[in-house]
């Protein structure tokens, strides 16, 4: 029987998942799965690693996230939450998923996320919803018509039985189909002890006092199709629907590319023309009025490629940031491969004349490399925050963000935390 795991969390669900995305994908290939989802908690942080591993191993990757749902205004909101798994069917669905995650993250303190049920319902187009909670089904049925499933969850725990009975009853009343799931937290059952340790670190308890914080057994591994068929031998239709969900999902990271937001410019002026005008004005200033022929040819070459690849907005944004620094007497200097660009030099982003120095522009930007340009700007450290706040104020906090960093345990900190869990410190 064909089966696709639809609720899978990696170590990017921090202190919950106990396997790397690549390990999950490799295990999926080993046990004969044609596809696997990655649905980390309130984020899509692991999908790049998972995508690369899936492409290399010939496994179809479904991109999704486990979304935390609740009432942000409730006094005990963080303790009264429910979950729904959303999986992107197409590019529009992926965009809706990302916007939804951003909204939930922005309203909460760092490391947390919370969305209301109406917000999840409004984000429905292009998404499939798997709902393990009977109380959420009615609120999602209309918005996710034909794309909503009651997620039956089995981990061989006695307490799951009454939950399943109620979920099935509500689903029948709402005409919502069921789908077979297990909440996957690691690629192999041998990782169960590690998952226990991570859980203890997350809750600040030791293994001896963890109690109900720990999962009851090792049934949260990535199971073979045969194991799932046995687990759901009374309901093969729910297992078969996992493949139906996977077949409906066409989204892949290969199908998207970065599109830079349009920069503000004078009315009636195209992005291409505005960048050209600023570049030529800057060139006249750099070269004292008359622009040398070699510089003109290089600028035309660069401007044509920038327009073709639609990166003009990026250059205009960097120009605006540099101009702000100049106005506020904030020291700034472009560095790296951007110094190979005559356009960057004329816009004032860099200080080295690449034409006179005979620098290779293609090291910075080329059609063949298929990579966006990277203009690194060094800003004096004690005034860096001024520039960051200027960007937020000019473009809005919903249109600007800091680059994310993934925190990893180093050996010393890992040993210290594990020691606490084992009661050694």
N, C-alpha and C positions, 0 to 999 in steps of 0.2 A: 504494500500500500504506500502511495506517495504521501510524504509528510514534509512540512516546512516549519521549523521553529520560528515563531512570530514574536516571542517576548524574551529577548536576550540582552543581558547587561554585561558589560566588560569592566575592566578596572578603571575605565573613565567614569563609571558610577562610583565615585571615590569612597573607599572604605566599605564597599558593598560587593561589587564584582571582583572576582579573584582570578581572572584570566585576561590576557592581552587580546585585543581584537584579532590579531593574526593567528593566535592560538585557537580561537573559536572558529575562524574560517578554515584553518587547516584540519581541525577535528571534523568539521562538517564534511569536508572532502573525503576524509578517511572513512567515515561511516556511510558514505554514499548519498549524502544530501545534495540535491541540485541547487538549493537556495537556502539562505539563512538571513534572518533579520538582525539588525543591531538597534536596540531601543534603550539606550542609556537614560538614566534618570535626569529629566529636565535639561537635556542637552544633546547635541550631535557631535560632541568633541572627538569621538573615536572613529568617525566614519571615514576619514582620510586614510588612516592606517588600514581599516577594514576593507576599503575600496581597493587599495593597492594589492592587498593580499588576495582578495577575491578575484581580481582581474588576472593575477598571476596563476591562480589555481583553477580557474574556470568555474567558479561558484558564483551564482547570482546573489547580489547583496540587496536586501531591502532596507531602506533607510527610514528610521523612525525614532520615537522617543517615548519614554514613560512619563506622562504628564501628571503633576501633582495638582489635585483639584480641591478647593475648599472655599471658605468664606474669609477673605482677608480682614474683615471688620469684626470677626468673632474674637472674644477675649482669649480664647484658647485655640486660635486658628491653626497653629502648628501641630497641635495634638489631635485635631479632628479633620484629617485629610483623607481623600480617596484617590484612586489612580485610574487612569485610562491610557491605553497604549495607542498612539497615532502613528501610522505608516504612510509615507508619501507615495502616491500613485504616479505622479508626474511632477514636472518642474513647478507648476503653480502650487501644487500641494506642498512641495518642499519649501517654497517661499512662505506659505501660510504657516507651516510648522515653525520655521525660524522666527517669524514675527511673533508667534504665540509664545515661544520660549523667551524671547527678549522681553516681552511684556511681563511675564511672570517673574523674571529675574530682576527687572528694574524696580519692582515694587517691594522687594524683600531685601533683607540684609544679605551680605556676601555669603555665598554657599547655599542659599535657599531660593525657592521659587514657589509661587502659589497663583493659581488661576481660578476664576469662577467658572461654573458650568456654562453660563451663557457665552462667555468668552471662547470656550472650547467649541461650543456649537457654532458660533459665528465664523470660525476658522475652517469649517467643514470642507469646502470645495477642494478636490484633489487629494483628500485624505481618507484613509480607511481607519475606523475606530474599533478597537477591541476593548470591551468593557467588562471587567471581572466583578463589578459592583452592581447589584440589582437596582440600587437606588438611583443610579445615573442613567439607566437605559431610556426612561421616558423623556428626559431632558435632551437626549441626543438623537432620538429616533428620526424626527422630521428633518433635522439639519444634515444627517448622515444617511438619508434614505438609500437603501441598497448597498450601503458601505459600512453599516454598523453590525457588529457581531457581539454576542454575549460570550465572553471568554471563560470557558469552563477550565478550572485549575485543579490539577491533581498531583499531590506530592505524597500520597499514601499516609495522610494524616486524618485522624478521626474527625477533627473539627471542621474539615473541609466539606464533609457530606451535607450537613444542613445548609451550608452556604450555597452549595451546588443545587440542591433541591429548590431553594427559593429563587435562585438565579434562573433556573430553567422554567419555573412557573411564571415568573414575570416576563421572560423572553417569549414564551408561548402567547401570553396575553397581548403582547405588543407586536407579535409576528416578526420577531427578531431572530435570525438563525444563530445557532451556537457554533463555536469553533474550539477545537481542542488545543490547550496550551499547557506548558509548564513554565515556571519562572526560572529561566536559565541564569545562573550566577557564575558558572565556571565550565570549562570545556570538558573536564574529566572529574569523576567523583573523588579522585585522589586530592583534589584541591579543596575539599570540604574543610579540613583542619585550618588551612590558610584563611578561608572565608570566615571561620569562627573567630580567628584572631583579629581579622579586620573589623568584624562586628563589635568585638570587645573594645577595640581602639576607638571606634566611632561613638560608642555609648559610655566610654570612660569606666569600664568595669573589668574585672578579672575573669578568667575562664571559670573559676570556681564559684563566682557569684553572678555570672551572666544570666543564668536561668532561662526565662522565656525570650530573652533577646536573641538567643541562638536558634537557628533553624533546627527542626526536629530530626532531620536525617540528611542523607547525601543525595536526595532526589532532585537536586537543582542543577544537575549536569546536563550536557547536551546529549540527548538520547538518540539512539538509533531508530529508524523507522519501525523496525520490528518491536522494539521496546514500547514505543508509543502505541502501536497497534494493539499490543497486549494490554497496556494500561487502559486503553479505551475500547476494549473488545466489545463492549455493550453499545458503543456509539461510533461506528466507523464513519458515519456521515460527517461528524464534526472534525474528524481527522482529515477527510478528503477536502473539506473546505479550506484547510490551510494552504493547499495547493491552488485553490481558486483565488485566494487572496494574493498569493505570490504572482500568479499569472496576470492579475490585474495591474500589477505595479511595473511601470516601465521606466521609472526615474533612475538615472545614474549620474554620478559626478562627471562622467565623460561628456554629458550633454549640456554642461553649463560652462561659462567662462565669465571672468570678471568684467562687469560693465560699470565704468566709473560714472558717478552721478554728474549731471550737467552742472557746470559752474555758472555762477551769475556773471552776466556780461551786459554791455549797453544794449538797449532795445534795438531790434532790427539787425544785430550783428551775430553772425554764426560763431560757434565755438572755434572753428577752423580759422575764420578771418580775424577774430579777436586775438587769438594766440599769435598769428602772423604779425599783426599790427604791433603788439607788445614786443615781440622778438626783434622786429626791424627797428623799432624805437630804441630798444636796448643796444642793438648792434651799432647804431649811429653814435650812441654815447660811449660805447666801449672803444670804437675805432676813430673817434674824433670827426664824425660827420660822414665822410666818404667810406663806404663799406668795401673792402677789398674784394676782387672778383672771386678768389678762392673761397672766401668766407661766404659770399652770396650763394655759391654753388652748394656748399656744405649745408647751409641753412635750408635751401630749397629741398635738398635730399632728405634732411631730417624732418622737416615740416610735412613733407608728402607722406613719409612713413608713419609719422605720428597720427596724421589724419586718417590714413588707411586702417590703422589698427585701433582707432577711436580712443586714443589716450590723451587727447587734448585737455580734457577736464582735469586730469591729474597734474599736468604741467601748470595749468592756471591756478589750481589750489595751492601748489607749492610756491608759485609766484606770490600769491596773496599772503601766505604765511611769512615769506621772506620780507615782503614790503611792510608787514606789521612790525616785524623785528627791527627793521631799519627806522621806522617812525618812532618806536619806543626806545631806541638806542640799546637794543638787546643784541649782544654779540651772537652771530650765527654764521655757519659756514657749511656749504655742501661738500660732501666727500664721496669717496668710492668711485664706482664706474660712471656716476653722473658727470664727473669731470671730463669724460670723453665726449660730451655732448656740447656742440656749439650753441644750441638753443638754450640749454641750461646756463651756459656762460653769459649769453646775451640777456637772459632774464634776471641775472644777478644771483642765481642759486649757487653757482660755483665761481671760483676765482682764477682758474687756469684756462688759458686760451688753447683749446684742443687743436685748432687749425695750425697755429704757430708751432705747437709741440708735436704735431703729427700723430695725434692719438687716434685710436681706432674706435669709431662710433659704434660699430657692431658689438663691441664688448658691453656696451650699455643697453642697446636695443637693436633687435634684428627680427626680421620676419621668420627666419628659419628656427630660431630658438624658441619661439612661441611662449615667451615668458614676459610678463608685464615689467615695465621699467621700475627701478628702485632708486629714488633720490633720497639718500641719507643726509639729514640735516642735523649738524651738531649745534646745540644751543647752550649758552652759559648756564651751568647747573643751578645756580641760585635764582634764576629767573625763568626756568623752564615751565614752572606752573602757570606763569602769566600767559605763556603761549598756549598751553593746553586749555586754559579757561577761555581764551579768545576764540579758539576753534569751536568750543562748545557754544559760546554765545553767538557766534556768527552763523553756524550751520544748524544749531539746535541739538539737544542731547539725544534726540531720537534719530539723528543723522550722523553722529560721530561716536567713535568708541576707541578705547585703548586696546592695543593688541594684547591678546590673551597669552598667558604663560601657564604651562602645565607644571604643577608642583609634583615632584617625585621624592620619595624617601631616599635619603642617602644611607649608607651602611650604618653609620653611628646612630642616626636618629631612628632607623628601623630597629636596631638592636635595643635601644632604650625603650621604645614603645612596646616591643614584644616582651621585654623583661617585665614591664608593668603588668601586662596581661597575664603573664605566668606567675605573678606575685613575687617576683625576685627583687623588686625595688620598693 
